[in-house]
Amino acid sequence: MSTIKVTGYHEANQTLALRDLEQSLYDEGKVMFQDVLVTLHGEAHRRRRLLEMKIFKKDFFNYYEKEVLPPVVERTLARFLPTGRAELMDFGRRTMLDLTADFAGIDRPLGTDEERNDMLRLLQGMAAAATLGQFDGDREPVKESVRQTIREFDERFFTPSASRRQALLDRFNAGEISESELPRDILTVLLRNEDAIELPRDMIVRETAFYYLAGAHTSVHSLTHSMHEMFQWGASHPEDAERIRRDPLFVQRCVHESMRLHPSSPIAQRKPVCPVHLPTGDEVKEGDTVVISLFEANRQAANFGEDAASFNPHRQLPGTLPPYGLTFGVGIHTCLGRSLAAGDVAKAGTDPETHQYGTVTLIARALIAANARPDPDHPPQREANIAREAWATYPVLLG
């Protein structure tokens, strides 16, 4: 058994698209990721992806940006503005909580702060499974904690949410309500399951929890890094500080550049299902591991310029090269939520009034409008014990 590492951008791009390489990054986190979309392969993955893509429509993203996101951000800011301070990781989780819960199909019937705090605790508990592969320590206690978290999530939130949606589906099938009266979320799509894919209940619990986790966890990571990069850039480039405050398209460029430098996972990991010839020239077989370094590929000077390892929102790239690099993957495992998080890539002549910015940019703009800035008395702290760039805390002042 051998491990092959792929670091070049073009080689990584081509390797990610190889259909005979199976996802293996979350093998350690099977307690959470067993048989969910991100870990499926081949025909099972294709059928599940086609089923769930019914929710990923252009009008759905526009609806979220225009109708759902603004009141959620306003409500979350209202919690922190009177204090004049916030912690970006906590702010991001609270902002994304309602967005991703609605998207996944998780009801919050009470709507209280206590209920939200409980959901945040469950979110953090499930997030431990995503980084088990990079966790430096005894993993068994972490796995048991994740199991307990999923059981509580199931009992308190999933079961009532699924019961309500199943009752609505029964009424729809009986002709009592129209399709427009059904919730538009992942859980409803899975329960409706028009494609008749075998979906055991415990898998639906994990799949729903996965979408809730993935949407909130990765976006919080991206938001905090983006704000940090803009703080640093504005301080050292005063000519752009005002542009960050007034130009939403420029803010999105900053967000995309930060996403390139700080992918939510620094690597993608695959295992061959048969002998495979890699674009690097290496031959791999079953039992081998292929590690694609997104972190290094996204910083290749040959593709992104001599300053590729640095933040530069003025970077000029050919139209064939995404500004966020390989952060969202390519091929069959491209992130389905890319458009929701990152929006569309602006082009010459893009109308800023109708452009789709993505949730990360819009939340960043709200923080900028609230004059968010680093708290000089409480410097940010990096996450320990995991082999990737991540913030543990990032205190900011507001107002």
VEXLUM-918995 format. One record per residue (C-alpha): residue in three letters; x, y, z. Coordinates in nm, 2 decimals. Example, Ala and Ser with C-alpha at 12.3 -4.5 7.8 and 13.67 -1.06 7.14 Angstrom:
<sites>
{site "ala", {1.23, -0.45, 0.78}},
{site "ser", {1.37, -0.11, 0.71}},
</sites>
This chain:
<sites>
{site "met", {0.00, 0.00, 0.00}},
{site "ser", {0.13, 0.34, -0.09}},
{site "thr", {0.02, 0.70, -0.06}},
{site "ile", {0.05, 0.93, -0.37}},
{site "lys", {0.03, 1.31, -0.32}},
{site "val", {-0.09, 1.53, -0.60}},
{site "thr", {0.00, 1.90, -0.56}},
{site "gly", {0.00, 2.05, -0.92}},
{site "tyr", {-0.31, 2.24, -1.01}},
{site "his", {-0.38, 2.08, -1.35}},
{site "glu", {-0.29, 1.73, -1.21}},
{site "ala", {-0.51, 1.78, -0.91}},
{site "asn", {-0.80, 1.91, -1.14}},
{site "gln", {-0.77, 1.60, -1.36}},
{site "thr", {-0.73, 1.36, -1.06}},
{site "leu", {-1.05, 1.49, -0.89}},
{site "ala", {-1.24, 1.41, -1.21}},
{site "leu", {-1.13, 1.04, -1.23}},
{site "arg", {-1.43, 0.82, -1.18}},
{site "asp", {-1.23, 0.52, -1.06}},
{site "leu", {-1.11, 0.71, -0.75}},
{site "glu", {-1.35, 0.68, -0.45}},
{site "gln", {-1.40, 0.94, -0.18}},
{site "ser", {-1.20, 0.84, 0.13}},
{site "leu", {-1.15, 1.17, 0.33}},
{site "tyr", {-1.43, 1.09, 0.57}},
{site "asp", {-1.35, 0.72, 0.63}},
{site "glu", {-1.26, 0.80, 0.99}},
{site "gly", {-1.59, 0.99, 1.03}},
{site "lys", {-1.83, 0.71, 0.92}},
{site "val", {-2.03, 0.75, 1.24}},
{site "met", {-2.16, 1.06, 1.07}},
{site "phe", {-2.08, 1.02, 0.70}},
{site "gln", {-2.17, 0.65, 0.63}},
{site "asp", {-2.37, 0.64, 0.30}},
{site "val", {-2.43, 1.02, 0.28}},
{site "leu", {-2.39, 1.18, -0.06}},
{site "val", {-2.03, 1.30, -0.01}},
{site "thr", {-1.91, 0.95, 0.05}},
{site "leu", {-2.11, 0.75, -0.21}},
{site "his", {-1.95, 0.64, -0.53}},
{site "gly", {-2.05, 0.52, -0.87}},
{site "glu", {-2.42, 0.46, -0.96}},
{site "ala", {-2.54, 0.51, -0.60}},
{site "his", {-2.38, 0.85, -0.59}},
{site "arg", {-2.52, 0.94, -0.93}},
{site "arg", {-2.88, 0.85, -0.84}},
{site "arg", {-2.86, 1.03, -0.50}},
{site "arg", {-2.71, 1.34, -0.66}},
{site "leu", {-2.98, 1.35, -0.93}},
{site "leu", {-3.25, 1.32, -0.66}},
{site "glu", {-3.11, 1.60, -0.45}},
{site "met", {-3.03, 1.83, -0.73}},
{site "lys", {-3.41, 1.89, -0.76}},
{site "ile", {-3.36, 2.14, -0.48}},
{site "phe", {-3.06, 2.32, -0.63}},
{site "lys", {-3.22, 2.55, -0.88}},
{site "lys", {-3.13, 2.90, -0.98}},
{site "asp", {-3.45, 3.05, -0.85}},
{site "phe", {-3.40, 2.87, -0.52}},
{site "phe", {-3.06, 3.05, -0.47}},
{site "asn", {-3.21, 3.38, -0.57}},
{site "tyr", {-3.50, 3.33, -0.32}},
{site "tyr", {-3.25, 3.25, -0.04}},
{site "glu", {-3.04, 3.56, -0.11}},
{site "lys", {-3.33, 3.80, -0.15}},
{site "glu", {-3.59, 3.67, 0.09}},
{site "val", {-3.44, 3.44, 0.35}},
{site "leu", {-3.09, 3.57, 0.42}},
{site "pro", {-3.16, 3.94, 0.50}},
{site "pro", {-3.39, 3.90, 0.80}},
{site "val", {-3.17, 3.62, 0.94}},
{site "val", {-2.86, 3.85, 0.92}},
{site "glu", {-3.05, 4.15, 1.06}},
{site "arg", {-3.18, 3.94, 1.35}},
{site "thr", {-2.84, 3.80, 1.43}},
{site "leu", {-2.67, 4.14, 1.42}},
{site "ala", {-2.94, 4.28, 1.65}},
{site "arg", {-2.82, 4.03, 1.91}},
{site "phe", {-2.47, 4.16, 1.90}},
{site "leu", {-2.48, 4.53, 1.81}},
{site "pro", {-2.60, 4.65, 2.15}},
{site "thr", {-2.29, 4.50, 2.31}},
{site "gly", {-2.05, 4.65, 2.05}},
{site "arg", {-1.87, 4.32, 2.00}},
{site "ala", {-1.90, 3.97, 1.86}},
{site "glu", {-1.70, 3.66, 1.80}},
{site "leu", {-1.69, 3.58, 1.43}},
{site "met", {-1.71, 3.21, 1.46}},
{site "asp", {-2.01, 3.23, 1.69}},
{site "phe", {-2.17, 3.50, 1.47}},
{site "gly", {-2.13, 3.29, 1.16}},
{site "arg", {-2.28, 2.98, 1.32}},
{site "arg", {-2.58, 3.17, 1.45}},
{site "thr", {-2.63, 3.34, 1.11}},
{site "met", {-2.60, 3.01, 0.92}},
{site "leu", {-2.81, 2.82, 1.17}},
{site "asp", {-3.15, 2.92, 1.04}},
{site "leu", {-3.04, 2.92, 0.67}},
{site "thr", {-2.89, 2.57, 0.67}},
{site "ala", {-3.16, 2.43, 0.90}},
{site "asp", {-3.43, 2.56, 0.66}},
{site "phe", {-3.23, 2.42, 0.36}},
{site "ala", {-3.18, 2.08, 0.52}},
{site "gly", {-3.54, 2.06, 0.65}},
{site "ile", {-3.50, 2.10, 1.02}},
{site "asp", {-3.79, 2.28, 1.21}},
{site "arg", {-3.73, 2.50, 1.51}},
{site "pro", {-4.08, 2.52, 1.66}},
{site "leu", {-3.99, 2.72, 1.96}},
{site "gly", {-3.78, 2.99, 1.80}},
{site "thr", {-3.61, 3.07, 2.13}},
{site "asp", {-3.25, 3.15, 2.21}},
{site "glu", {-3.23, 2.84, 2.42}},
{site "glu", {-3.34, 2.63, 2.12}},
{site "arg", {-3.08, 2.80, 1.90}},
{site "asn", {-2.81, 2.74, 2.16}},
{site "asp", {-2.90, 2.37, 2.17}},
{site "met", {-2.88, 2.35, 1.79}},
{site "leu", {-2.54, 2.52, 1.79}},
{site "arg", {-2.42, 2.27, 2.04}},
{site "leu", {-2.54, 1.98, 1.83}},
{site "leu", {-2.38, 2.14, 1.52}},
{site "gln", {-2.05, 2.16, 1.69}},
{site "gly", {-2.08, 1.81, 1.82}},
{site "met", {-2.14, 1.67, 1.47}},
{site "ala", {-1.87, 1.89, 1.32}},
{site "ala", {-1.61, 1.68, 1.51}},
{site "ala", {-1.67, 1.39, 1.27}},
{site "ala", {-1.57, 1.60, 0.97}},
{site "thr", {-1.22, 1.65, 1.10}},
{site "leu", {-1.16, 1.31, 1.26}},
{site "gly", {-0.92, 1.23, 0.98}},
{site "gln", {-0.70, 1.52, 1.08}},
{site "phe", {-0.75, 1.48, 1.45}},
{site "asp", {-0.43, 1.42, 1.65}},
{site "gly", {-0.54, 1.22, 1.95}},
{site "asp", {-0.76, 0.93, 2.06}},
{site "arg", {-1.05, 0.92, 1.82}},
{site "glu", {-1.28, 0.68, 2.00}},
{site "pro", {-1.42, 0.92, 2.26}},
{site "val", {-1.48, 1.17, 1.98}},
{site "lys", {-1.68, 0.91, 1.78}},
{site "glu", {-1.89, 0.81, 2.08}},
{site "ser", {-1.96, 1.18, 2.14}},
{site "val", {-2.08, 1.22, 1.77}},
{site "arg", {-2.31, 0.91, 1.81}},
{site "gln", {-2.47, 1.07, 2.11}},
{site "thr", {-2.51, 1.40, 1.93}},
{site "ile", {-2.68, 1.23, 1.63}},
{site "arg", {-2.92, 1.05, 1.87}},
{site "glu", {-3.02, 1.37, 2.03}},
{site "phe", {-3.05, 1.55, 1.70}},
{site "asp", {-3.27, 1.27, 1.58}},
{site "glu", {-3.50, 1.27, 1.88}},
{site "arg", {-3.54, 1.65, 1.93}},
{site "phe", {-3.53, 1.78, 1.58}},
{site "phe", {-3.53, 1.53, 1.30}},
{site "thr", {-3.82, 1.31, 1.40}},
{site "pro", {-4.07, 1.60, 1.45}},
{site "ser", {-3.95, 1.76, 1.13}},
{site "ala", {-3.99, 1.44, 0.93}},
{site "ser", {-4.33, 1.37, 1.08}},
{site "arg", {-4.46, 1.71, 0.97}},
{site "arg", {-4.33, 1.67, 0.62}},
{site "gln", {-4.46, 1.32, 0.58}},
{site "ala", {-4.81, 1.44, 0.68}},
{site "leu", {-4.79, 1.71, 0.42}},
{site "leu", {-4.67, 1.46, 0.16}},
{site "asp", {-4.96, 1.24, 0.25}},
{site "arg", {-5.20, 1.53, 0.19}},
{site "phe", {-5.03, 1.62, -0.14}},
{site "asn", {-5.06, 1.26, -0.26}},
{site "ala", {-5.42, 1.26, -0.17}},
{site "gly", {-5.47, 1.58, -0.37}},
{site "glu", {-5.55, 1.80, -0.07}},
{site "ile", {-5.27, 2.05, -0.12}},
{site "ser", {-5.06, 2.16, -0.42}},
{site "glu", {-4.69, 2.10, -0.47}},
{site "ser", {-4.62, 2.47, -0.39}},
{site "glu", {-4.74, 2.41, -0.04}},
{site "leu", {-4.47, 2.15, 0.03}},
{site "pro", {-4.15, 2.26, 0.20}},
{site "arg", {-3.86, 2.31, -0.04}},
{site "asp", {-3.58, 2.14, 0.14}},
{site "ile", {-3.36, 1.83, 0.14}},
{site "leu", {-3.56, 1.63, 0.39}},
{site "thr", {-3.88, 1.67, 0.19}},
{site "val", {-3.70, 1.56, -0.13}},
{site "leu", {-3.56, 1.25, 0.05}},
{site "leu", {-3.90, 1.16, 0.20}},
{site "arg", {-4.08, 1.21, -0.13}},
{site "asn", {-3.81, 1.01, -0.32}},
{site "glu", {-3.97, 1.01, -0.66}},
{site "asp", {-3.67, 0.81, -0.79}},
{site "ala", {-3.75, 0.52, -0.56}},
{site "ile", {-3.40, 0.49, -0.43}},
{site "glu", {-3.36, 0.27, -0.12}},
{site "leu", {-3.32, 0.52, 0.17}},
{site "pro", {-3.31, 0.37, 0.52}},
{site "arg", {-3.43, 0.60, 0.80}},
{site "asp", {-3.09, 0.61, 0.97}},
{site "met", {-2.93, 0.72, 0.64}},
{site "ile", {-3.19, 1.00, 0.60}},
{site "val", {-3.11, 1.12, 0.95}},
{site "arg", {-2.74, 1.13, 0.86}},
{site "glu", {-2.80, 1.29, 0.52}},
{site "thr", {-3.02, 1.56, 0.66}},
{site "ala", {-2.77, 1.63, 0.94}},
{site "phe", {-2.49, 1.63, 0.68}},
{site "tyr", {-2.65, 1.91, 0.48}},
{site "tyr", {-2.71, 2.10, 0.80}},
{site "leu", {-2.35, 2.05, 0.91}},
{site "ala", {-2.19, 2.11, 0.57}},
{site "gly", {-2.37, 2.43, 0.50}},
{site "ala", {-2.31, 2.59, 0.83}},
{site "his", {-1.96, 2.45, 0.92}},
{site "thr", {-1.79, 2.53, 0.59}},
{site "ser", {-1.95, 2.87, 0.54}},
{site "val", {-1.84, 2.98, 0.89}},
{site "his", {-1.49, 2.88, 0.81}},
{site "ser", {-1.50, 3.07, 0.48}},
{site "leu", {-1.66, 3.38, 0.64}},
{site "thr", {-1.40, 3.41, 0.92}},
{site "his", {-1.10, 3.37, 0.68}},
{site "ser", {-1.26, 3.62, 0.44}},
{site "met", {-1.31, 3.88, 0.71}},
{site "his", {-0.96, 3.83, 0.83}},
{site "glu", {-0.81, 3.88, 0.49}},
{site "met", {-1.02, 4.19, 0.42}},
{site "phe", {-0.91, 4.34, 0.76}},
{site "gln", {-0.55, 4.28, 0.68}},
{site "trp", {-0.58, 4.40, 0.32}},
{site "gly", {-0.77, 4.72, 0.41}},
{site "ala", {-0.52, 4.81, 0.68}},
{site "ser", {-0.22, 4.77, 0.44}},
{site "his", {-0.40, 4.91, 0.13}},
{site "pro", {-0.60, 5.22, 0.24}},
{site "glu", {-0.69, 5.29, -0.12}},
{site "asp", {-0.90, 4.97, -0.11}},
{site "ala", {-1.05, 5.01, 0.24}},
{site "glu", {-1.33, 5.24, 0.11}},
{site "arg", {-1.39, 5.01, -0.19}},
{site "ile", {-1.44, 4.72, 0.06}},
{site "arg", {-1.71, 4.93, 0.23}},
{site "arg", {-1.89, 5.04, -0.08}},
{site "asp", {-1.83, 4.79, -0.37}},
{site "pro", {-2.02, 4.46, -0.33}},
{site "leu", {-1.85, 4.30, -0.64}},
{site "phe", {-1.51, 4.38, -0.49}},
{site "val", {-1.61, 4.22, -0.16}},
{site "gln", {-1.71, 3.91, -0.35}},
{site "arg", {-1.37, 3.91, -0.53}},
{site "cys", {-1.21, 3.92, -0.18}},
{site "val", {-1.42, 3.63, -0.06}},
{site "his", {-1.34, 3.42, -0.37}},
{site "glu", {-0.97, 3.50, -0.32}},
{site "ser", {-0.99, 3.40, 0.04}},
{site "met", {-1.17, 3.08, -0.05}},
{site "arg", {-0.88, 2.99, -0.29}},
{site "leu", {-0.62, 3.04, -0.01}},
{site "his", {-0.82, 2.87, 0.26}},
{site "pro", {-1.02, 2.57, 0.13}},
{site "ser", {-1.25, 2.43, 0.40}},
{site "ser", {-1.05, 2.11, 0.38}},
{site "pro", {-0.68, 2.14, 0.28}},
{site "ile", {-0.69, 1.81, 0.10}},
{site "ala", {-0.92, 1.58, -0.09}},
{site "gln", {-0.85, 1.21, -0.04}},
{site "arg", {-0.94, 0.92, -0.28}},
{site "lys", {-0.88, 0.54, -0.29}},
{site "pro", {-0.87, 0.35, -0.62}},
{site "val", {-1.15, 0.09, -0.69}},
{site "cys", {-0.93, -0.06, -0.96}},
{site "pro", {-0.58, 0.00, -1.10}},
{site "val", {-0.56, 0.37, -1.21}},
{site "his", {-0.31, 0.57, -1.41}},
{site "leu", {-0.29, 0.92, -1.25}},
{site "pro", {-0.22, 1.24, -1.44}},
{site "thr", {0.10, 1.26, -1.24}},
{site "gly", {0.23, 0.95, -1.42}},
{site "asp", {0.19, 0.73, -1.11}},
{site "glu", {0.01, 0.40, -1.11}},
{site "val", {-0.22, 0.32, -0.81}},
{site "lys", {-0.42, 0.02, -0.72}},
{site "glu", {-0.67, -0.09, -0.46}},
{site "gly", {-0.54, -0.04, -0.11}},
{site "asp", {-0.34, 0.27, -0.21}},
{site "thr", {-0.43, 0.63, -0.11}},
{site "val", {-0.43, 0.94, -0.33}},
{site "val", {-0.41, 1.27, -0.15}},
{site "ile", {-0.49, 1.58, -0.35}},
{site "ser", {-0.36, 1.89, -0.18}},
{site "leu", {-0.61, 2.16, -0.26}},
{site "phe", {-0.41, 2.39, -0.04}},
{site "glu", {-0.10, 2.36, -0.25}},
{site "ala", {-0.28, 2.33, -0.59}},
{site "asn", {-0.46, 2.65, -0.52}},
{site "arg", {-0.13, 2.83, -0.46}},
{site "gln", {0.05, 2.72, -0.77}},
{site "ala", {0.25, 3.02, -0.91}},
{site "ala", {0.23, 2.88, -1.26}},
{site "asn", {-0.15, 2.92, -1.25}},
{site "phe", {-0.22, 3.20, -1.01}},
{site "gly", {0.09, 3.42, -1.04}},
{site "glu", {0.42, 3.47, -0.85}},
{site "asp", {0.22, 3.60, -0.55}},
{site "ala", {-0.01, 3.29, -0.55}},
{site "ala", {0.05, 3.22, -0.18}},
{site "ser", {-0.06, 3.58, -0.09}},
{site "phe", {-0.40, 3.74, -0.07}},
{site "asn", {-0.46, 3.97, -0.37}},
{site "pro", {-0.82, 4.06, -0.47}},
{site "his", {-0.69, 4.23, -0.79}},
{site "arg", {-0.55, 3.90, -0.92}},
{site "gln", {-0.62, 3.87, -1.30}},
{site "leu", {-0.70, 3.51, -1.41}},
{site "pro", {-0.81, 3.36, -1.74}},
{site "gly", {-1.18, 3.29, -1.76}},
{site "thr", {-1.11, 2.91, -1.75}},
{site "leu", {-0.96, 2.94, -1.40}},
{site "pro", {-1.21, 2.97, -1.12}},
{site "pro", {-1.11, 3.25, -0.88}},
{site "tyr", {-1.16, 3.01, -0.58}},
{site "gly", {-0.95, 2.74, -0.75}},
{site "leu", {-1.03, 2.38, -0.66}},
{site "thr", {-1.19, 2.47, -0.33}},
{site "phe", {-1.53, 2.33, -0.43}},
{site "gly", {-1.39, 2.03, -0.61}},
{site "val", {-1.46, 1.92, -0.97}},
{site "gly", {-1.62, 1.63, -1.14}},
{site "ile", {-1.88, 1.41, -0.97}},
{site "his", {-1.79, 1.54, -0.62}},
{site "thr", {-1.82, 1.91, -0.70}},
{site "cys", {-1.99, 2.07, -0.40}},
{site "leu", {-2.37, 2.10, -0.47}},
{site "gly", {-2.38, 2.41, -0.25}},
{site "arg", {-2.11, 2.61, -0.44}},
{site "ser", {-2.36, 2.86, -0.59}},
{site "leu", {-2.53, 2.91, -0.26}},
{site "ala", {-2.21, 2.98, -0.07}},
{site "ala", {-2.00, 3.16, -0.34}},
{site "gly", {-2.26, 3.29, -0.58}},
{site "asp", {-2.18, 3.35, -0.95}},
{site "val", {-1.85, 3.47, -1.07}},
{site "ala", {-1.88, 3.83, -1.19}},
{site "lys", {-1.79, 3.92, -1.54}},
{site "ala", {-1.73, 4.25, -1.72}},
{site "gly", {-2.06, 4.43, -1.73}},
{site "thr", {-2.22, 4.24, -1.44}},
{site "asp", {-2.51, 4.44, -1.29}},
{site "pro", {-2.44, 4.46, -0.91}},
{site "glu", {-2.81, 4.50, -0.85}},
{site "thr", {-2.91, 4.17, -0.99}},
{site "his", {-2.59, 3.97, -0.94}},
{site "gln", {-2.60, 3.66, -0.72}},
{site "tyr", {-2.33, 3.71, -0.46}},
{site "gly", {-2.35, 3.40, -0.24}},
{site "thr", {-2.43, 3.38, 0.13}},
{site "val", {-2.07, 3.43, 0.25}},
{site "thr", {-2.03, 3.76, 0.06}},
{site "leu", {-2.37, 3.89, 0.17}},
{site "ile", {-2.30, 3.81, 0.54}},
{site "ala", {-1.95, 3.97, 0.51}},
{site "arg", {-2.11, 4.28, 0.36}},
{site "ala", {-2.35, 4.30, 0.66}},
{site "leu", {-2.05, 4.28, 0.90}},
{site "ile", {-1.87, 4.55, 0.70}},
{site "ala", {-2.17, 4.78, 0.72}},
{site "ala", {-2.17, 4.73, 1.09}},
{site "asn", {-1.81, 4.85, 1.10}},
{site "ala", {-1.67, 4.51, 1.21}},
{site "arg", {-1.30, 4.53, 1.30}},
{site "pro", {-1.05, 4.32, 1.50}},
{site "asp", {-1.06, 4.36, 1.88}},
{site "pro", {-0.72, 4.49, 1.97}},
{site "asp", {-0.75, 4.36, 2.33}},
{site "his", {-0.85, 4.01, 2.23}},
{site "pro", {-0.65, 3.88, 1.93}},
{site "pro", {-0.79, 3.58, 1.73}},
{site "gln", {-0.68, 3.23, 1.81}},
{site "arg", {-0.61, 2.94, 1.58}},
{site "glu", {-0.77, 2.60, 1.62}},
{site "ala", {-0.53, 2.34, 1.78}},
{site "asn", {-0.52, 1.96, 1.73}},
{site "ile", {-0.63, 1.95, 1.36}},
{site "ala", {-0.40, 1.97, 1.06}},
{site "arg", {-0.56, 2.26, 0.87}},
{site "glu", {-0.60, 2.63, 0.90}},
{site "ala", {-0.89, 2.72, 1.12}},
{site "trp", {-0.99, 2.98, 1.37}},
{site "ala", {-1.09, 2.88, 1.72}},
{site "thr", {-1.20, 3.24, 1.81}},
{site "tyr", {-1.20, 3.57, 1.62}},
{site "pro", {-1.33, 3.86, 1.84}},
{site "val", {-1.44, 4.17, 1.67}},
{site "leu", {-1.58, 4.51, 1.76}},
{site "leu", {-1.90, 4.64, 1.60}},
{site "gly", {-2.06, 4.98, 1.55}},
</sites>
